[in-house]
Amino acid sequence: MKRLLPLLLVGCGGTLGHPSAPTIRSTFDTDVEGWRIDGFNTDNHDYSIGQITPVVAIFDPSGAAMREETFYGGTDYFVAPADYLGDLSAYAHGTLRYTIRDEYVDEPFDAPLVLLDGAGARWRYDGTTTAGLTTTPFLIPFEGNAGWSRLEGTASFAEALVGVTALQLRGEFSSEIDRSWIDDVALSP
């Protein structure tokens, strides 16, 4: 889950070029890699009021991070660790991919699929808002005009990517007391 930045020499003079951004990846092969669970009262549409104290995600030896119903009455989100924060401007026009499996599909409800905070603004991505009993892949475009909408603040999506302070992926899709698993998270340029 580390960003490796290669140095590239270009031209005959040996000047440094701009290395392409590496894919940031979480595979959960040996632990939860710093991911946490947080809950939001999704009746408050700015998703900042009613935020609940986060807890550490649970490591599932099958190679996934798991959440159990932690914040009954709230919507649980998997919260990305530090590698997914900071200046992510190199990932503008890139993609965020991951898979989710939920143990219940009964009593679905609406909530943002992804929340992103940066530069004093909060952005939401809605897209497909269901997960299944089998592994469901999600592909989120990292472009402000591709399904994202600003909830608060004035920063554009591109400005928010320069200073990302939070990235949260929805982990709860049923109003039943449930568990879900996230795996194979990758943010690519």
C-alpha positions as CSV (number, residue, x, y, z in Angstrom):
1,M,0.0,0.0,0.0
2,K,2.9,2.3,-0.6
3,R,3.4,4.9,-3.4
4,L,6.6,4.1,-5.2
5,L,7.8,7.1,-7.2
6,P,10.3,6.1,-9.9
7,L,12.9,8.6,-11.1
8,L,13.0,8.8,-14.9
9,L,15.9,10.4,-16.8
10,V,15.0,12.0,-20.1
11,G,17.0,13.3,-22.9
12,C,20.7,13.3,-23.3
13,G,21.3,15.9,-20.6
14,G,19.9,13.6,-17.9
15,T,17.2,16.1,-16.7
16,L,14.5,14.7,-14.5
17,G,11.1,14.1,-16.2
18,H,7.8,13.8,-14.4
19,P,7.3,10.2,-13.3
20,S,3.8,8.8,-13.9
21,A,1.8,8.4,-10.7
22,P,1.8,4.8,-9.3
23,T,-1.3,2.9,-8.6
24,I,-2.2,3.1,-4.9
25,R,-3.4,-0.4,-3.9
26,S,-4.9,-2.3,-1.0
27,T,-5.1,-6.0,-1.2
28,F,-5.8,-6.9,2.4
29,D,-3.6,-10.1,2.1
30,T,-2.2,-9.9,5.6
31,D,-4.0,-7.1,7.5
32,V,-6.5,-4.2,7.0
33,E,-3.7,-1.9,5.9
34,G,-4.9,1.1,8.0
35,W,-8.5,1.1,6.8
36,R,-11.1,2.1,9.3
37,I,-14.9,2.1,9.5
38,D,-16.9,5.3,10.1
39,G,-20.6,5.9,10.2
40,F,-22.7,8.8,9.1
41,N,-26.3,9.7,9.8
42,T,-27.4,9.7,6.2
43,D,-30.6,11.6,7.1
44,N,-28.3,14.6,7.3
45,H,-27.4,15.2,3.6
46,D,-24.1,17.0,4.2
47,Y,-22.7,13.8,5.8
48,S,-20.8,15.7,8.4
49,I,-23.4,16.0,11.2
50,G,-23.9,12.8,13.1
51,Q,-20.5,11.4,12.2
52,I,-19.6,8.7,14.7
53,T,-16.2,7.8,16.2
54,P,-14.4,5.5,13.7
55,V,-13.3,2.0,14.5
56,V,-10.6,-0.2,12.9
57,A,-11.8,-2.5,10.1
58,I,-11.6,-6.2,10.8
59,F,-9.1,-8.4,9.0
60,D,-10.7,-11.4,7.3
61,P,-8.1,-14.2,6.6
62,S,-9.7,-14.8,3.2
63,G,-8.0,-11.6,2.2
64,A,-10.4,-8.7,2.7
65,A,-11.3,-6.0,5.2
66,M,-14.6,-6.6,6.9
67,R,-17.1,-4.4,8.7
68,E,-19.8,-5.6,11.1
69,E,-22.9,-3.5,11.8
70,T,-21.1,-0.9,14.0
71,F,-23.3,2.2,13.8
72,Y,-26.9,1.1,13.9
73,G,-29.0,3.8,12.4
74,G,-26.0,5.2,10.5
75,T,-24.5,4.2,7.2
76,D,-21.1,2.5,7.5
77,Y,-18.2,3.6,5.3
78,F,-14.7,2.1,4.8
79,V,-12.3,5.0,5.4
80,A,-9.1,5.1,3.4
81,P,-5.7,5.3,5.1
82,A,-3.0,8.0,4.5
83,D,-1.8,6.6,1.2
84,Y,-5.1,7.7,-0.4
85,L,-4.9,11.2,1.0
86,G,-2.9,14.4,0.2
87,D,-2.2,15.6,-3.3
88,L,-4.0,13.2,-5.6
89,S,-4.1,15.7,-8.6
90,A,-2.1,13.1,-10.6
91,Y,-5.1,10.9,-10.4
92,A,-7.5,13.4,-12.0
93,H,-9.2,11.5,-14.9
94,G,-8.1,8.2,-13.4
95,T,-10.2,5.5,-11.7
96,L,-10.9,4.1,-8.3
97,R,-11.7,0.4,-8.4
98,Y,-12.7,-2.0,-5.6
99,T,-15.0,-4.8,-4.8
100,I,-17.7,-5.2,-2.1
101,R,-19.7,-8.2,-0.9
102,D,-22.6,-7.7,1.5
103,E,-24.3,-10.5,3.4
104,Y,-27.8,-9.0,2.9
105,V,-29.5,-7.5,-0.1
106,D,-32.8,-7.0,1.6
107,E,-34.1,-3.5,2.6
108,P,-31.7,-1.5,0.4
109,F,-31.5,2.3,0.9
110,D,-29.9,5.3,-0.8
111,A,-26.6,6.9,0.3
112,P,-23.6,8.2,-1.5
113,L,-21.3,5.5,-2.8
114,V,-18.1,7.5,-2.2
115,L,-17.4,10.7,-0.2
116,L,-14.3,12.7,-0.8
117,D,-13.1,15.7,1.2
118,G,-10.5,18.2,0.1
119,A,-9.7,21.9,0.1
120,G,-12.6,22.6,2.4
121,A,-15.1,20.9,0.1
122,R,-17.0,17.6,0.3
123,W,-17.9,15.8,-2.9
124,R,-20.2,12.7,-3.3
125,Y,-20.4,10.1,-6.0
126,D,-23.6,8.2,-6.3
127,G,-23.4,5.8,-9.3
128,T,-24.6,2.3,-8.6
129,T,-25.6,2.0,-5.0
130,T,-26.1,-1.7,-4.5
131,A,-23.8,-4.5,-3.6
132,G,-24.6,-8.1,-3.8
133,L,-24.2,-11.4,-2.0
134,T,-21.4,-12.2,-4.4
135,T,-18.5,-9.9,-5.0
136,T,-19.6,-6.7,-6.8
137,P,-17.0,-4.6,-8.6
138,F,-17.2,-0.8,-8.5
139,L,-15.4,1.5,-11.0
140,I,-15.5,5.2,-10.0
141,P,-14.2,7.8,-12.4
142,F,-12.0,10.4,-10.7
143,E,-13.4,13.3,-12.7
144,G,-15.6,16.0,-11.3
145,N,-18.1,16.0,-14.3
146,A,-18.6,12.2,-14.2
147,G,-21.2,11.6,-11.5
148,W,-19.7,13.6,-8.7
149,S,-21.6,16.5,-7.0
150,R,-20.4,19.0,-4.4
151,L,-22.1,18.8,-1.0
152,E,-20.4,21.7,0.7
153,G,-17.6,24.2,0.2
154,T,-16.6,26.0,-3.0
155,A,-13.5,24.1,-4.2
156,S,-13.8,22.4,-7.6
157,F,-13.2,18.7,-7.8
158,A,-9.8,19.3,-9.3
159,E,-9.0,21.7,-6.4
160,A,-10.2,19.1,-3.9
161,L,-7.8,16.5,-5.4
162,V,-4.9,18.7,-4.5
163,G,-5.5,18.3,-0.8
164,V,-7.6,15.2,-0.1
165,T,-8.3,14.9,3.6
166,A,-10.8,12.0,3.5
167,L,-11.9,9.3,1.1
168,Q,-14.7,7.0,2.3
169,L,-16.3,4.1,0.4
170,R,-19.7,2.9,1.3
171,G,-19.7,-0.4,3.0
172,E,-23.4,-0.8,4.0
173,F,-26.2,-1.4,1.5
174,S,-29.0,-3.0,3.6
175,S,-30.9,-1.6,6.6
176,E,-30.6,-5.0,8.1
177,I,-27.9,-5.7,10.7
178,D,-25.2,-7.0,8.4
179,R,-21.6,-7.5,7.5
180,S,-19.7,-6.6,4.3
181,W,-16.2,-7.1,2.9
182,I,-14.1,-4.8,0.7
183,D,-11.1,-6.0,-1.3
184,D,-8.8,-5.1,-4.2
185,V,-8.9,-1.3,-3.8
186,A,-6.9,0.5,-6.5
187,L,-6.6,4.2,-7.4
188,S,-4.9,4.5,-10.8
189,P,-4.0,7.6,-12.8
